[in-house]
Amino acid sequence: MAGQNPCAGIGDWDTFRSVMPVCRRYIYFDHAAVAPLPDPTRRAVEAWLHEATEHGDVNWPQWAEQIEALRRETAEFLGALPIEIALVRNTCHGISIVAEGFPWRPGDNVVIPAHEFPANQYPWLALKDRGVEVRRVPPKDDGTIDLRALEEACDSRTRVLAVSWVDYLTGFRIDPAELAAMAHRKGAYFLLDAIQGLGVFPLDVQQAEIDFLAADGHKWLLGPEGAGIFYCRDSLWDMLRPTSVGWNSVEHPFDFHRIAPLWKPSAARFEGGSQNMMGFVALRASLSLLRSFGTEALSRRSLFLTEAICSVLQRCGASILSQRDERHASGIVSFTIPDIDPIRLRQSLLQRGVVLSLRESKLRVSPHAYNNEDDIASFDRILQDAIKSCRMD
């Protein structure tokens, strides 16, 4: 049955590794891009596929309960209320709920770091024809966020400060509570693009006083693409105008003959019509796996592994471009190797079974907690071989 908990018995890192089939073929250091799916997630999808194939919509009520269970479990994971959680397609979808639904006036502005991932730029830039200015604040010389410049960019017409929890390129991790307080001092709301931190770092949205949060599940949450979450503080639902609305947006969704735009008294009003049942079933299974460890343990493990990788990179003569102090380090490490073409080096590593990313001419590693010391020892050897190979060519 698709509603059973597929993660019973998970409890240690070796067990975690045993349910990640990708380990049989690769040293997978690319979770900041797209994560491989765990076995419990695959089984949950297979169960759903079997039911959908063999029974059509007979089991739809049970699937709908799984969706609501995901909503409740996501709320617990974030320190939120279930009514503050909407299940969305991706990070852009969640950010666009705010961007398109906010009560803008000509002359208002949004402040963002200039080097944000496009998901946290285009929804705001699309507001130009509504008279909304987007203030893109350049980073410091080392590529990290300039917090003072961000605050100075905010003024009395700033309505939203939108910042990524973890920068996709440098791995620089902010303190969400600090940025939320900065926004509130300026009379603005704070939106957190959480996709590069959610799943491996702890967060309580109420304690941090976050107003909005968006994240897809296909990175550190180990879910599939196209299944994400959006958090909206309960006092702010009515401020946002629902835009992508449908039969599932109203408080009487199954009364199909009653046409009355009475929006749900929850963030679910922003979900619109039919949902990605299979994707959310998968995301729930992955979230259950991660919750069995707890984010405190996951974050410690992530930082331990990235520190070990940094030691390997330093021995190989790499220039590490990521901040590694305890406050700002994350699961992402970007680097370059002097006099080595990063495109060729990445391809050489892939041919040897190491998966990592290339972003803006920088190589980027992003291990998860199931990676282990053997992976790092193998990476050390393979990286040295790949560097030699590139230099010989």
C-alpha positions in Angstrom: 0.0 0.0 0.0 1.4 3.4 -1.0 0.5 4.9 2.4 2.9 2.7 4.4 6.1 4.2 5.9 8.9 3.1 3.6 11.6 4.3 6.0 11.0 2.1 9.0 14.3 0.9 10.5 16.6 3.7 9.2 19.0 4.8 11.8 22.7 5.1 10.9 24.8 6.4 8.1 25.7 2.9 6.8 22.0 2.1 6.6 21.4 5.4 4.9 24.0 4.6 2.3 22.5 1.1 1.8 19.2 2.7 0.5 21.0 4.9 -2.0 21.6 2.7 -5.1 23.5 5.5 -6.8 26.5 4.5 -4.6 26.9 1.3 -6.5 28.0 3.1 -9.6 29.1 6.7 -8.7 30.8 8.9 -6.1 27.8 11.2 -6.2 28.9 14.7 -5.1 26.1 16.7 -7.0 23.2 17.2 -4.6 23.2 20.9 -5.2 22.1 20.0 -8.8 19.7 17.1 -8.9 19.7 14.4 -6.2 19.4 10.6 -6.9 16.4 9.0 -5.4 16.6 6.7 -2.4 15.2 3.1 -2.5 12.3 3.9 -0.1 11.3 6.7 -2.5 11.4 4.4 -5.5 9.3 1.8 -3.7 6.7 4.5 -2.8 6.5 5.5 -6.5 6.3 1.9 -7.6 3.4 1.3 -5.2 1.6 4.4 -6.5 2.2 3.4 -10.1 0.8 -0.1 -9.4 -2.3 1.4 -7.8 -2.9 3.9 -10.5 -2.3 1.3 -13.3 -4.4 -1.5 -11.7 -7.2 0.6 -10.1 -7.4 4.0 -11.8 -8.8 6.5 -9.3 -10.3 4.0 -6.8 -7.5 4.7 -4.4 -7.6 8.5 -4.9 -8.8 9.2 -1.4 -5.8 7.4 0.1 -3.5 9.4 -2.2 -5.1 12.6 -1.1 -4.5 11.6 2.5 -0.8 11.0 1.7 -0.7 14.6 0.3 -2.2 15.9 3.6 0.3 13.8 5.6 3.1 15.3 3.6 1.7 18.8 4.4 1.6 17.9 8.2 5.1 16.4 8.1 6.6 19.3 6.2 5.1 21.7 8.8 6.7 19.7 11.6 10.0 19.7 9.7 9.8 23.5 9.4 8.3 24.4 12.8 5.2 25.7 11.0 1.5 25.0 11.0 0.0 22.6 8.4 -2.3 25.4 7.2 0.8 27.5 6.4 2.1 25.0 3.9 1.3 24.8 0.2 2.6 22.1 -2.1 3.9 23.6 -5.3 5.7 22.6 -8.5 9.1 24.1 -7.7 10.9 27.0 -6.1 9.9 29.5 -8.9 6.3 28.6 -8.4 6.5 29.4 -4.7 8.4 32.7 -5.2 5.9 33.6 -8.0 3.0 33.2 -5.6 4.5 36.1 -3.7 5.7 38.1 -6.7 2.4 37.9 -8.6 0.1 38.1 -5.7 1.6 40.9 -3.6 -0.3 44.2 -3.5 2.3 46.3 -5.3 2.1 50.0 -6.0 4.2 51.8 -8.6 7.5 52.9 -7.0 7.8 49.8 -4.7 11.0 47.8 -4.8 12.4 44.4 -4.1 15.9 43.8 -2.8 17.9 40.7 -3.8 21.6 39.8 -4.0 22.7 40.2 -7.7 24.1 36.7 -7.9 21.0 34.9 -6.8 20.0 31.8 -8.8 17.5 32.7 -11.6 14.6 31.3 -9.7 14.9 34.2 -7.3 15.5 36.8 -9.9 13.1 36.4 -12.9 9.8 36.4 -10.8 10.8 39.8 -9.5 12.2 41.2 -12.8 8.9 40.3 -14.4 7.2 43.0 -12.3 8.8 45.8 -14.2 5.6 46.6 -16.1 3.8 47.1 -12.8 6.3 49.8 -11.7 8.3 47.6 -9.3 12.0 48.2 -9.1 14.4 45.2 -8.5 17.5 46.3 -6.6 20.2 43.7 -7.3 23.0 44.2 -4.8 26.5 43.2 -5.9 28.5 40.7 -3.8 31.7 41.4 -2.0 35.0 40.8 -3.8 35.1 37.3 -2.5 31.7 36.5 -4.0 29.8 36.4 -0.7 26.7 38.4 0.2 27.3 41.9 1.4 24.9 42.1 4.3 25.5 45.8 4.9 24.9 46.7 1.3 21.7 44.7 1.3 20.4 46.6 4.3 21.5 50.0 2.8 19.6 49.1 -0.4 16.3 48.8 1.5 14.3 52.0 2.0 10.7 53.0 2.9 9.4 51.6 -0.5 11.1 48.2 -0.1 8.3 45.6 0.2 10.3 42.3 0.0 13.9 41.2 0.8 14.4 37.8 -1.0 17.6 35.9 -0.3 18.8 32.3 -0.7 19.6 30.4 2.4 22.7 28.9 0.7 24.3 30.4 -2.4 24.2 27.9 -5.2 27.7 28.9 -6.4 29.8 29.7 -3.4 27.9 27.7 -0.8 27.8 30.8 1.5 25.1 30.1 4.1 23.2 33.0 5.7 21.4 33.1 9.0 17.7 33.3 8.0 16.8 34.9 11.3 19.3 37.7 10.8 18.0 38.5 7.3 14.4 38.3 8.4 15.2 40.8 11.2 16.9 43.1 8.7 13.8 43.1 6.4 11.5 43.7 9.3 13.6 46.7 10.6 13.0 48.2 7.2 9.3 47.5 7.2 9.6 44.8 4.5 8.8 41.1 4.3 11.4 38.4 4.1 11.3 35.5 1.5 13.8 32.7 1.9 14.8 30.6 -1.1 15.6 27.5 0.9 16.3 24.9 -1.8 20.1 24.7 -1.1 19.7 24.2 2.6 16.4 22.5 3.3 17.1 18.8 4.1 20.5 19.1 5.7 20.3 22.2 7.9 17.8 22.9 10.7 15.3 25.7 10.4 12.3 26.8 12.5 10.4 29.3 10.4 8.5 30.7 13.4 11.6 31.3 15.5 13.4 32.8 12.6 10.3 35.0 11.8 10.4 34.1 8.2 7.4 35.4 6.2 7.7 33.3 3.0 9.8 30.2 2.0 10.0 28.3 -1.2 12.0 25.2 -2.2 11.8 22.4 -4.7 12.5 18.9 -3.3 15.0 17.6 -5.8 18.2 18.6 -4.2 19.0 18.0 -0.5 15.5 16.7 0.2 16.3 13.8 -2.1 12.9 14.1 -3.9 12.0 14.2 -7.5 11.9 17.4 -9.7 8.5 19.1 -9.8 7.4 18.6 -6.2 8.2 21.4 -3.8 6.9 23.4 -0.8 5.8 26.9 -0.1 5.4 28.4 3.4 3.3 31.5 4.0 2.9 32.9 7.5 -0.8 32.5 8.4 -1.4 36.2 8.9 -0.3 36.9 5.3 -2.6 34.7 3.2 -5.2 37.4 2.7 -2.6 39.9 1.7 -1.6 37.8 -1.4 -4.0 37.7 -4.3 -4.3 34.1 -5.5 -3.3 33.9 -9.1 -3.1 30.4 -10.4 -6.5 29.3 -9.0 -8.6 26.3 -9.7 -11.2 23.9 -8.3 -8.8 23.0 -5.4 -8.3 26.6 -4.3 -11.7 27.0 -2.7 -13.1 25.8 0.6 -15.6 23.6 -1.1 -13.4 21.9 -3.7 -15.7 18.8 -4.3 -18.9 20.8 -4.7 -18.3 21.2 -8.4 -21.6 22.9 -9.2 -21.1 25.6 -6.6 -19.1 28.4 -8.2 -18.1 30.8 -5.4 -14.5 32.2 -5.0 -14.3 31.4 -1.3 -10.6 30.7 -0.9 -9.4 28.0 1.5 -8.5 29.4 4.9 -5.0 28.2 4.5 -1.9 28.4 2.2 -3.5 25.5 0.2 -5.5 28.2 -1.6 -2.4 28.9 -3.8 -2.2 25.3 -5.1 -4.7 25.7 -7.8 -6.0 22.5 -9.5 -5.0 18.8 -9.6 -1.7 18.0 -7.9 1.4 16.0 -8.8 0.3 13.0 -6.7 3.2 10.8 -7.7 5.8 13.5 -7.1 4.4 14.3 -3.6 4.2 10.7 -2.7 7.9 10.4 -3.6 8.8 13.6 -1.7 7.0 12.3 1.4 9.1 9.1 1.4 12.3 11.1 1.0 11.3 13.5 3.8 10.6 10.5 6.1 14.0 9.2 5.4 15.7 12.5 6.3 13.5 13.0 9.4 14.7 9.7 10.8 18.1 11.3 11.3 17.2 14.8 12.2 18.6 18.0 10.7 21.1 18.6 13.5 22.8 15.3 12.7 22.5 15.8 9.0 24.1 19.2 9.2 27.0 18.0 11.3 27.6 15.1 8.9 27.4 17.4 5.8 30.0 19.8 7.3 32.3 16.9 8.3 32.3 15.5 4.8 32.8 18.9 3.1 35.7 19.6 5.4 37.3 16.3 4.5 36.8 17.1 0.8 38.4 20.5 1.3 41.5 18.7 2.7 41.7 16.6 -0.5 41.3 19.7 -2.7 44.1 21.5 -0.8 46.5 18.6 -1.2 45.7 18.7 -5.0 46.6 22.4 -5.2 43.0 23.6 -5.6 41.8 27.1 -4.9 38.8 26.8 -2.7 36.3 29.5 -3.3 33.8 28.8 -0.6 33.7 30.2 2.9 34.4 27.5 5.4 33.9 29.2 8.8 31.4 27.4 11.0 28.7 30.1 10.6 28.6 30.2 6.8 29.8 26.8 5.6 27.4 24.6 3.9 27.2 21.3 1.9 28.6 23.1 -1.2 32.2 23.7 -2.0 33.4 25.4 -5.2 36.9 25.3 -6.4 39.3 25.7 -9.4 42.5 23.9 -10.2 45.2 26.3 -11.6 46.0 25.8 -15.2 43.4 23.1 -15.7 40.4 23.4 -18.0 37.4 22.8 -15.6 35.3 21.4 -18.4 37.8 18.8 -19.3 38.5 18.0 -15.6 34.8 17.5 -14.9 34.4 15.2 -17.9 37.5 13.3 -16.8 36.1 12.9 -13.3 32.7 11.7 -14.7 34.4 9.1 -16.8 36.0 7.8 -13.6 32.7 7.7 -11.8 32.7 11.1 -9.9 29.7 13.2 -10.4 30.0 17.0 -9.7 28.9 20.2 -11.3 30.4 23.1 -13.3 29.0 26.5 -12.5 30.5 29.7 -14.0 33.9 28.0 -14.8 34.0 26.7 -11.2 33.8 23.1 -10.2 31.3 22.4 -7.4 31.0 19.4 -5.0 28.0 18.8 -2.9 28.0 15.5 -0.9 25.1 14.3 1.2 25.1 12.5 4.6 25.2 9.0 3.0 28.5 9.7 1.4 31.4 8.4 3.4 35.1 8.3 4.0 35.6 5.7 1.3 34.1 8.0 -1.2 36.4 10.8 -0.2 39.5 8.5 -0.3 38.5 7.4 -3.8 37.9 11.0 -4.8 41.4 11.9 -3.6 43.0 9.2 -5.8 40.7 9.9 -8.8 41.1 13.6 -8.7 44.9 13.3 -8.7 44.7 10.9 -11.7 42.3 13.2 -13.6 44.5 16.2 -13.0 47.5 14.4 -14.3 45.6 13.2 -17.3 44.4 16.7 -18.1 47.9 18.1 -17.9 49.4 15.4 -20.1 46.8 16.1 -22.7 
